[in-house]
Amino acid sequence: MENSGLGLYQSLNALLEQNRTDIDAYEQAGEKYAQAERDYRKAREIETLKLKADKLPATLIPDIAKGKVSDEYYHSLSAESLVRASLERINLDKRQIDIMRETIRREYGGSV
Protein backbone atom coordinates (compact mmCIF):
# COMPACT_ATOMS: atom_id res chain seq x y z
CA MET A 1 0.00 0.00 0.00
CA GLU A 2 1.38 3.38 -1.02
CA ASN A 3 1.51 5.90 1.79
CA SER A 4 0.75 9.02 -0.25
CA GLY A 5 -2.62 10.70 -0.04
CA LEU A 6 -3.52 9.57 -3.54
CA GLY A 7 -2.38 6.02 -2.81
CA LEU A 8 -4.45 5.89 0.36
CA TYR A 9 -7.56 7.13 -1.45
CA GLN A 10 -6.99 4.61 -4.24
CA SER A 11 -6.66 1.85 -1.66
CA LEU A 12 -9.85 3.03 0.02
CA ASN A 13 -11.70 3.04 -3.30
CA ALA A 14 -10.44 -0.48 -4.03
CA LEU A 15 -11.73 -1.65 -0.63
CA LEU A 16 -15.10 -0.02 -1.26
CA GLU A 17 -15.34 -1.73 -4.66
CA GLN A 18 -14.41 -5.07 -3.08
CA ASN A 19 -17.14 -4.50 -0.50
CA ARG A 20 -19.72 -3.93 -3.25
CA THR A 21 -18.60 -7.14 -4.95
CA ASP A 22 -18.83 -9.05 -1.67
CA ILE A 23 -22.33 -7.68 -1.03
CA ASP A 24 -23.41 -8.92 -4.46
CA ALA A 25 -21.95 -12.35 -3.66
CA TYR A 26 -23.80 -12.32 -0.34
CA GLU A 27 -27.09 -11.61 -2.10
CA GLN A 28 -26.52 -14.47 -4.54
CA ALA A 29 -25.52 -16.84 -1.74
CA GLY A 30 -28.65 -15.83 0.19
CA GLU A 31 -30.83 -16.62 -2.80
CA LYS A 32 -29.21 -20.04 -3.23
CA TYR A 33 -29.60 -20.73 0.47
CA ALA A 34 -33.27 -19.84 0.41
CA GLN A 35 -33.84 -22.16 -2.55
CA ALA A 36 -31.89 -25.01 -0.93
CA GLU A 37 -33.74 -24.58 2.37
CA ARG A 38 -37.08 -24.53 0.55
CA ASP A 39 -36.18 -27.71 -1.35
CA TYR A 40 -35.06 -29.43 1.85
CA ARG A 41 -38.18 -28.51 3.81
CA LYS A 42 -40.44 -29.53 0.96
CA ALA A 43 -38.70 -32.89 0.53
CA ARG A 44 -38.75 -33.51 4.30
CA GLU A 45 -42.47 -32.76 4.50
CA ILE A 46 -43.25 -35.05 1.56
CA GLU A 47 -41.21 -37.82 3.15
CA THR A 48 -42.91 -37.24 6.51
CA LEU A 49 -46.34 -37.60 4.91
CA LYS A 50 -45.26 -40.82 3.17
CA LEU A 51 -44.00 -42.26 6.45
CA LYS A 52 -47.22 -41.29 8.23
CA ALA A 53 -49.20 -43.01 5.49
CA ASP A 54 -47.06 -46.12 6.03
CA LYS A 55 -48.17 -46.06 9.72
CA LEU A 56 -44.65 -45.71 11.15
CA PRO A 57 -44.46 -44.77 14.86
CA ALA A 58 -44.71 -40.99 15.22
CA THR A 59 -41.54 -40.75 17.30
CA LEU A 60 -39.43 -42.27 14.50
CA ILE A 61 -40.81 -40.26 11.59
CA PRO A 62 -38.75 -37.05 11.98
CA ASP A 63 -35.42 -38.88 12.12
CA ILE A 64 -36.23 -41.26 9.29
CA ALA A 65 -37.56 -38.43 7.11
CA LYS A 66 -34.45 -36.35 7.73
CA GLY A 67 -32.27 -39.31 6.83
CA LYS A 68 -34.12 -39.95 3.58
CA VAL A 69 -33.67 -36.35 2.44
CA SER A 70 -30.04 -36.06 3.55
CA ASP A 71 -28.85 -34.75 0.17
CA GLU A 72 -31.26 -31.84 0.37
CA TYR A 73 -30.21 -31.25 3.97
CA TYR A 74 -26.55 -31.24 2.94
CA HIS A 75 -27.21 -28.68 0.19
CA SER A 76 -29.10 -26.49 2.66
CA LEU A 77 -26.28 -26.59 5.21
CA SER A 78 -23.69 -25.95 2.53
CA ALA A 79 -25.60 -22.96 1.19
CA GLU A 80 -26.02 -21.59 4.71
CA SER A 81 -22.27 -21.80 5.32
CA LEU A 82 -21.65 -19.81 2.13
CA VAL A 83 -24.03 -17.11 3.35
CA ARG A 84 -22.23 -16.94 6.69
CA ALA A 85 -18.82 -16.80 4.99
CA SER A 86 -20.02 -14.02 2.70
CA LEU A 87 -21.28 -12.04 5.67
CA GLU A 88 -17.95 -12.48 7.45
CA ARG A 89 -16.17 -11.20 4.33
CA ILE A 90 -18.40 -8.11 4.30
CA ASN A 91 -17.64 -7.49 7.97
CA LEU A 92 -13.92 -7.82 7.27
CA ASP A 93 -14.28 -5.34 4.40
CA LYS A 94 -15.97 -2.89 6.75
CA ARG A 95 -13.16 -3.17 9.29
CA GLN A 96 -10.52 -2.64 6.61
CA ILE A 97 -12.43 0.39 5.27
CA ASP A 98 -12.66 1.86 8.77
CA ILE A 99 -8.92 1.36 9.29
CA MET A 100 -8.14 2.98 5.95
CA ARG A 101 -10.42 5.95 6.70
CA GLU A 102 -8.82 6.40 10.11
CA THR A 103 -5.36 6.29 8.51
CA ILE A 104 -6.38 9.00 6.05
CA ARG A 105 -7.85 11.15 8.83
CA ARG A 106 -4.74 10.73 10.95
CA GLU A 107 -2.30 11.40 8.09
CA TYR A 108 -4.15 14.21 6.35
CA GLY A 109 -6.71 15.48 8.84
CA GLY A 110 -9.53 15.27 6.31
CA SER A 111 -12.90 13.63 6.48
CA VAL A 112 -13.57 10.63 4.30
C-alpha positions as CSV (number, residue, x, y, z in Angstrom):
1,M,0.0,0.0,0.0
2,E,1.4,3.4,-1.0
3,N,1.5,5.9,1.8
4,S,0.8,9.0,-0.3
5,G,-2.6,10.7,0.0
6,L,-3.5,9.6,-3.5
7,G,-2.4,6.0,-2.8
8,L,-4.5,5.9,0.4
9,Y,-7.6,7.1,-1.4
10,Q,-7.0,4.6,-4.2
11,S,-6.7,1.8,-1.7
12,L,-9.9,3.0,0.0
13,N,-11.7,3.0,-3.3
14,A,-10.4,-0.5,-4.0
15,L,-11.7,-1.6,-0.6
16,L,-15.1,0.0,-1.3
17,E,-15.3,-1.7,-4.7
18,Q,-14.4,-5.1,-3.1
19,N,-17.1,-4.5,-0.5
20,R,-19.7,-3.9,-3.3
21,T,-18.6,-7.1,-5.0
22,D,-18.8,-9.0,-1.7
23,I,-22.3,-7.7,-1.0
24,D,-23.4,-8.9,-4.5
25,A,-21.9,-12.4,-3.7
26,Y,-23.8,-12.3,-0.3
27,E,-27.1,-11.6,-2.1
28,Q,-26.5,-14.5,-4.5
29,A,-25.5,-16.8,-1.7
30,G,-28.6,-15.8,0.2
31,E,-30.8,-16.6,-2.8
32,K,-29.2,-20.0,-3.2
33,Y,-29.6,-20.7,0.5
34,A,-33.3,-19.8,0.4
35,Q,-33.8,-22.2,-2.6
36,A,-31.9,-25.0,-0.9
37,E,-33.7,-24.6,2.4
38,R,-37.1,-24.5,0.5
39,D,-36.2,-27.7,-1.3
40,Y,-35.1,-29.4,1.9
41,R,-38.2,-28.5,3.8
42,K,-40.4,-29.5,1.0
43,A,-38.7,-32.9,0.5
44,R,-38.7,-33.5,4.3
45,E,-42.5,-32.8,4.5
46,I,-43.3,-35.0,1.6
47,E,-41.2,-37.8,3.1
48,T,-42.9,-37.2,6.5
49,L,-46.3,-37.6,4.9
50,K,-45.3,-40.8,3.2
51,L,-44.0,-42.3,6.4
52,K,-47.2,-41.3,8.2
53,A,-49.2,-43.0,5.5
54,D,-47.1,-46.1,6.0
55,K,-48.2,-46.1,9.7
56,L,-44.7,-45.7,11.2
57,P,-44.5,-44.8,14.9
58,A,-44.7,-41.0,15.2
59,T,-41.5,-40.8,17.3
60,L,-39.4,-42.3,14.5
61,I,-40.8,-40.3,11.6
62,P,-38.7,-37.0,12.0
63,D,-35.4,-38.9,12.1
64,I,-36.2,-41.3,9.3
65,A,-37.6,-38.4,7.1
66,K,-34.4,-36.3,7.7
67,G,-32.3,-39.3,6.8
68,K,-34.1,-40.0,3.6
69,V,-33.7,-36.4,2.4
70,S,-30.0,-36.1,3.6
71,D,-28.9,-34.8,0.2
72,E,-31.3,-31.8,0.4
73,Y,-30.2,-31.3,4.0
74,Y,-26.5,-31.2,2.9
75,H,-27.2,-28.7,0.2
76,S,-29.1,-26.5,2.7
77,L,-26.3,-26.6,5.2
78,S,-23.7,-26.0,2.5
79,A,-25.6,-23.0,1.2
80,E,-26.0,-21.6,4.7
81,S,-22.3,-21.8,5.3
82,L,-21.7,-19.8,2.1
83,V,-24.0,-17.1,3.3
84,R,-22.2,-16.9,6.7
85,A,-18.8,-16.8,5.0
86,S,-20.0,-14.0,2.7
87,L,-21.3,-12.0,5.7
88,E,-17.9,-12.5,7.4
89,R,-16.2,-11.2,4.3
90,I,-18.4,-8.1,4.3
91,N,-17.6,-7.5,8.0
92,L,-13.9,-7.8,7.3
93,D,-14.3,-5.3,4.4
94,K,-16.0,-2.9,6.8
95,R,-13.2,-3.2,9.3
96,Q,-10.5,-2.6,6.6
97,I,-12.4,0.4,5.3
98,D,-12.7,1.9,8.8
99,I,-8.9,1.4,9.3
100,M,-8.1,3.0,6.0
101,R,-10.4,5.9,6.7
102,E,-8.8,6.4,10.1
103,T,-5.4,6.3,8.5
104,I,-6.4,9.0,6.0
105,R,-7.9,11.2,8.8
106,R,-4.7,10.7,11.0
107,E,-2.3,11.4,8.1
108,Y,-4.1,14.2,6.4
109,G,-6.7,15.5,8.8
110,G,-9.5,15.3,6.3
111,S,-12.9,13.6,6.5
112,V,-13.6,10.6,4.3
